[in-house]
């Protein structure tokens, strides 16, 4: 078994990939803050079992999503994206846009801190494994 195949490291990699993708989605929300009729979106956080396996999909993979009801359904999974359609408690602007910049920037900040924590855990876990096998 390769070091990268350990369940905890795979779960941390999945979490880091999720944070990278969420950063892209949140940046898209901020960049479309003045686009008429734009609705902000966000990602559903991946869930892991006690062994570090992703409950929503395969090991180390992000869940698939359907962007249209006419697409082939994903077996064993649902959508990875959820949009609240502007019903998050904030008023929709007259142009139909429901992006709240303060809310999006709070999410960006929290996402950056969580990514840094996952990266630190991943780095320290690799360091411990290297120490255990005598490579350090």
PyMOL commands that set and color helices and strands:
alter all, ss='L'
color gray80, all
select helices_A, chain A and resi 3-5+7-31+101-132
alter helices_A, ss='H'
color red, helices_A
select strands_A, chain A and resi 42-43+81-82
alter strands_A, ss='S'
color yellow, strands_A
deselect
rebuild
show_as cartoon
